[in-house]
Amino acid sequence: MTLHFSRVGSAAEELEIWSASELGFSFVISNESRDGPGLHGKPGFVASWRPIHINKPAIRVGGSPFKTFAEAETACEAMLAHLIR
């Protein structure tokens, strides 16, 4: 199953956040750094998920932060496959 991530906001904004949803689950990938504009944290692409229709906080995908967006995207797809089994 392939998730289709879309950037949240415009490319001109300092935050780098992408989201996708499928089969009742929402996934978010954010690019974080220790300093500078945007989200602060351990450098890399942090992936998280949550059920769409249940009011619960997001859960970080194991392995986050990832070195590349593609790695984070692949981890989200693997998590979705696990969740729908």
Rosetta constraint file for C-alpha pairs under 8 A:
AtomPair CA 1 CA 77 HARMONIC 6.69 0.50
AtomPair CA 1 CA 80 HARMONIC 7.99 0.50
AtomPair CA 1 CA 81 HARMONIC 7.17 0.50
AtomPair CA 2 CA 77 HARMONIC 6.40 0.50
AtomPair CA 3 CA 20 HARMONIC 6.18 0.50
AtomPair CA 3 CA 21 HARMONIC 7.09 0.50
AtomPair CA 3 CA 22 HARMONIC 6.99 0.50
AtomPair CA 3 CA 73 HARMONIC 7.77 0.50
AtomPair CA 3 CA 76 HARMONIC 7.93 0.50
AtomPair CA 3 CA 77 HARMONIC 6.41 0.50
AtomPair CA 4 CA 20 HARMONIC 5.73 0.50
AtomPair CA 4 CA 21 HARMONIC 7.86 0.50
AtomPair CA 5 CA 18 HARMONIC 5.75 0.50
AtomPair CA 5 CA 19 HARMONIC 5.13 0.50
AtomPair CA 5 CA 20 HARMONIC 4.65 0.50
AtomPair CA 6 CA 18 HARMONIC 5.20 0.50
AtomPair CA 6 CA 19 HARMONIC 5.51 0.50
AtomPair CA 6 CA 20 HARMONIC 6.51 0.50
AtomPair CA 7 CA 11 HARMONIC 7.82 0.50
AtomPair CA 7 CA 16 HARMONIC 7.40 0.50
AtomPair CA 7 CA 17 HARMONIC 5.85 0.50
AtomPair CA 7 CA 18 HARMONIC 4.18 0.50
AtomPair CA 7 CA 19 HARMONIC 6.51 0.50
AtomPair CA 8 CA 16 HARMONIC 7.59 0.50
AtomPair CA 8 CA 17 HARMONIC 5.51 0.50
AtomPair CA 8 CA 18 HARMONIC 5.36 0.50
AtomPair CA 8 CA 19 HARMONIC 6.72 0.50
AtomPair CA 9 CA 13 HARMONIC 6.79 0.50
AtomPair CA 9 CA 17 HARMONIC 7.94 0.50
AtomPair CA 11 CA 16 HARMONIC 7.91 0.50
AtomPair CA 14 CA 37 HARMONIC 5.85 0.50
AtomPair CA 14 CA 38 HARMONIC 5.30 0.50
AtomPair CA 15 CA 30 HARMONIC 7.98 0.50
AtomPair CA 15 CA 31 HARMONIC 7.76 0.50
AtomPair CA 15 CA 37 HARMONIC 7.34 0.50
AtomPair CA 15 CA 38 HARMONIC 4.57 0.50
AtomPair CA 15 CA 39 HARMONIC 6.63 0.50
AtomPair CA 16 CA 30 HARMONIC 5.70 0.50
AtomPair CA 16 CA 31 HARMONIC 5.45 0.50
AtomPair CA 16 CA 32 HARMONIC 8.00 0.50
AtomPair CA 16 CA 38 HARMONIC 7.07 0.50
AtomPair CA 17 CA 28 HARMONIC 6.98 0.50
AtomPair CA 17 CA 29 HARMONIC 5.74 0.50
AtomPair CA 17 CA 30 HARMONIC 4.40 0.50
AtomPair CA 17 CA 31 HARMONIC 6.61 0.50
AtomPair CA 18 CA 28 HARMONIC 5.66 0.50
AtomPair CA 18 CA 29 HARMONIC 5.21 0.50
AtomPair CA 18 CA 30 HARMONIC 6.42 0.50
AtomPair CA 19 CA 26 HARMONIC 7.28 0.50
AtomPair CA 19 CA 27 HARMONIC 5.61 0.50
AtomPair CA 19 CA 28 HARMONIC 4.42 0.50
AtomPair CA 19 CA 29 HARMONIC 6.40 0.50
AtomPair CA 20 CA 26 HARMONIC 5.94 0.50
AtomPair CA 20 CA 27 HARMONIC 5.26 0.50
AtomPair CA 20 CA 28 HARMONIC 6.57 0.50
AtomPair CA 21 CA 25 HARMONIC 5.52 0.50
AtomPair CA 21 CA 26 HARMONIC 4.29 0.50
AtomPair CA 21 CA 27 HARMONIC 5.96 0.50
AtomPair CA 22 CA 26 HARMONIC 6.69 0.50
AtomPair CA 24 CA 51 HARMONIC 5.97 0.50
AtomPair CA 24 CA 52 HARMONIC 5.35 0.50
AtomPair CA 24 CA 53 HARMONIC 6.91 0.50
AtomPair CA 25 CA 49 HARMONIC 6.87 0.50
AtomPair CA 25 CA 50 HARMONIC 5.79 0.50
AtomPair CA 25 CA 51 HARMONIC 4.47 0.50
AtomPair CA 25 CA 52 HARMONIC 5.15 0.50
AtomPair CA 25 CA 80 HARMONIC 7.72 0.50
AtomPair CA 26 CA 49 HARMONIC 5.51 0.50
AtomPair CA 26 CA 50 HARMONIC 5.45 0.50
AtomPair CA 26 CA 51 HARMONIC 6.14 0.50
AtomPair CA 26 CA 52 HARMONIC 5.77 0.50
AtomPair CA 27 CA 47 HARMONIC 7.15 0.50
AtomPair CA 27 CA 48 HARMONIC 5.71 0.50
AtomPair CA 27 CA 49 HARMONIC 4.37 0.50
AtomPair CA 27 CA 50 HARMONIC 6.77 0.50
AtomPair CA 27 CA 76 HARMONIC 6.93 0.50
AtomPair CA 28 CA 47 HARMONIC 5.69 0.50
AtomPair CA 28 CA 48 HARMONIC 5.40 0.50
AtomPair CA 28 CA 49 HARMONIC 6.35 0.50
AtomPair CA 29 CA 45 HARMONIC 6.27 0.50
AtomPair CA 29 CA 46 HARMONIC 5.45 0.50
AtomPair CA 29 CA 47 HARMONIC 4.40 0.50
AtomPair CA 29 CA 48 HARMONIC 6.57 0.50
AtomPair CA 29 CA 69 HARMONIC 7.83 0.50
AtomPair CA 29 CA 72 HARMONIC 7.00 0.50
AtomPair CA 29 CA 73 HARMONIC 7.71 0.50
AtomPair CA 30 CA 39 HARMONIC 7.78 0.50
AtomPair CA 30 CA 45 HARMONIC 5.47 0.50
AtomPair CA 30 CA 46 HARMONIC 5.25 0.50
AtomPair CA 30 CA 47 HARMONIC 6.63 0.50
AtomPair CA 31 CA 39 HARMONIC 7.11 0.50
AtomPair CA 31 CA 43 HARMONIC 7.46 0.50
AtomPair CA 31 CA 44 HARMONIC 5.67 0.50
AtomPair CA 31 CA 45 HARMONIC 4.48 0.50
AtomPair CA 31 CA 46 HARMONIC 6.34 0.50
AtomPair CA 32 CA 38 HARMONIC 6.94 0.50
AtomPair CA 32 CA 39 HARMONIC 5.00 0.50
AtomPair CA 32 CA 40 HARMONIC 5.32 0.50
AtomPair CA 32 CA 41 HARMONIC 5.55 0.50
AtomPair CA 32 CA 42 HARMONIC 6.52 0.50
AtomPair CA 32 CA 43 HARMONIC 5.14 0.50
AtomPair CA 32 CA 44 HARMONIC 5.50 0.50
AtomPair CA 32 CA 45 HARMONIC 6.29 0.50
AtomPair CA 32 CA 46 HARMONIC 7.12 0.50
AtomPair CA 33 CA 38 HARMONIC 7.62 0.50
AtomPair CA 33 CA 39 HARMONIC 6.55 0.50
AtomPair CA 33 CA 40 HARMONIC 5.04 0.50
AtomPair CA 33 CA 41 HARMONIC 5.48 0.50
AtomPair CA 33 CA 42 HARMONIC 5.96 0.50
AtomPair CA 33 CA 43 HARMONIC 4.21 0.50
AtomPair CA 33 CA 44 HARMONIC 6.70 0.50
AtomPair CA 34 CA 40 HARMONIC 5.11 0.50
AtomPair CA 34 CA 41 HARMONIC 5.27 0.50
AtomPair CA 34 CA 42 HARMONIC 6.05 0.50
AtomPair CA 34 CA 43 HARMONIC 6.12 0.50
AtomPair CA 35 CA 40 HARMONIC 6.22 0.50
AtomPair CA 42 CA 65 HARMONIC 7.03 0.50
AtomPair CA 43 CA 65 HARMONIC 6.96 0.50
AtomPair CA 44 CA 64 HARMONIC 7.77 0.50
AtomPair CA 44 CA 65 HARMONIC 4.92 0.50
AtomPair CA 44 CA 66 HARMONIC 5.32 0.50
AtomPair CA 44 CA 67 HARMONIC 5.28 0.50
AtomPair CA 44 CA 68 HARMONIC 7.07 0.50
AtomPair CA 45 CA 64 HARMONIC 6.82 0.50
AtomPair CA 45 CA 65 HARMONIC 4.94 0.50
AtomPair CA 45 CA 66 HARMONIC 4.92 0.50
AtomPair CA 45 CA 67 HARMONIC 6.37 0.50
AtomPair CA 45 CA 68 HARMONIC 6.38 0.50
AtomPair CA 45 CA 69 HARMONIC 6.03 0.50
AtomPair CA 45 CA 72 HARMONIC 6.32 0.50
AtomPair CA 46 CA 60 HARMONIC 7.46 0.50
AtomPair CA 46 CA 61 HARMONIC 7.77 0.50
AtomPair CA 46 CA 64 HARMONIC 5.00 0.50
AtomPair CA 46 CA 65 HARMONIC 4.44 0.50
AtomPair CA 46 CA 66 HARMONIC 6.42 0.50
AtomPair CA 46 CA 72 HARMONIC 6.99 0.50
AtomPair CA 47 CA 60 HARMONIC 5.94 0.50
AtomPair CA 47 CA 61 HARMONIC 5.42 0.50
AtomPair CA 47 CA 64 HARMONIC 6.11 0.50
AtomPair CA 47 CA 65 HARMONIC 7.11 0.50
AtomPair CA 47 CA 72 HARMONIC 5.92 0.50
AtomPair CA 47 CA 73 HARMONIC 7.82 0.50
AtomPair CA 47 CA 75 HARMONIC 7.87 0.50
AtomPair CA 47 CA 76 HARMONIC 6.90 0.50
AtomPair CA 48 CA 58 HARMONIC 5.96 0.50
AtomPair CA 48 CA 59 HARMONIC 5.25 0.50
AtomPair CA 48 CA 60 HARMONIC 4.14 0.50
AtomPair CA 48 CA 61 HARMONIC 5.06 0.50
AtomPair CA 48 CA 76 HARMONIC 7.67 0.50
AtomPair CA 49 CA 58 HARMONIC 5.27 0.50
AtomPair CA 49 CA 59 HARMONIC 5.35 0.50
AtomPair CA 49 CA 60 HARMONIC 6.54 0.50
AtomPair CA 49 CA 61 HARMONIC 6.94 0.50
AtomPair CA 49 CA 76 HARMONIC 7.79 0.50
AtomPair CA 50 CA 56 HARMONIC 6.89 0.50
AtomPair CA 50 CA 57 HARMONIC 6.70 0.50
AtomPair CA 50 CA 58 HARMONIC 4.74 0.50
AtomPair CA 50 CA 59 HARMONIC 6.20 0.50
AtomPair CA 51 CA 55 HARMONIC 7.74 0.50
AtomPair CA 51 CA 56 HARMONIC 7.33 0.50
AtomPair CA 60 CA 64 HARMONIC 6.99 0.50
AtomPair CA 61 CA 75 HARMONIC 7.09 0.50
AtomPair CA 61 CA 76 HARMONIC 6.98 0.50
AtomPair CA 61 CA 79 HARMONIC 7.36 0.50
AtomPair CA 62 CA 75 HARMONIC 7.88 0.50
AtomPair CA 64 CA 72 HARMONIC 7.41 0.50
AtomPair CA 65 CA 72 HARMONIC 7.75 0.50
AtomPair CA 66 CA 71 HARMONIC 6.08 0.50
AtomPair CA 66 CA 72 HARMONIC 5.70 0.50
AtomPair CA 67 CA 71 HARMONIC 7.03 0.50
AtomPair CA 68 CA 72 HARMONIC 6.59 0.50
AtomPair CA 69 CA 73 HARMONIC 6.09 0.50
AtomPair CA 70 CA 74 HARMONIC 6.13 0.50
AtomPair CA 71 CA 75 HARMONIC 6.23 0.50
AtomPair CA 72 CA 76 HARMONIC 6.27 0.50
AtomPair CA 73 CA 77 HARMONIC 6.33 0.50
AtomPair CA 74 CA 78 HARMONIC 6.24 0.50
AtomPair CA 75 CA 79 HARMONIC 6.16 0.50
AtomPair CA 76 CA 80 HARMONIC 6.19 0.50
AtomPair CA 77 CA 81 HARMONIC 6.26 0.50
AtomPair CA 78 CA 82 HARMONIC 6.27 0.50
AtomPair CA 79 CA 83 HARMONIC 6.12 0.50
AtomPair CA 80 CA 84 HARMONIC 6.26 0.50
AtomPair CA 81 CA 85 HARMONIC 6.41 0.50
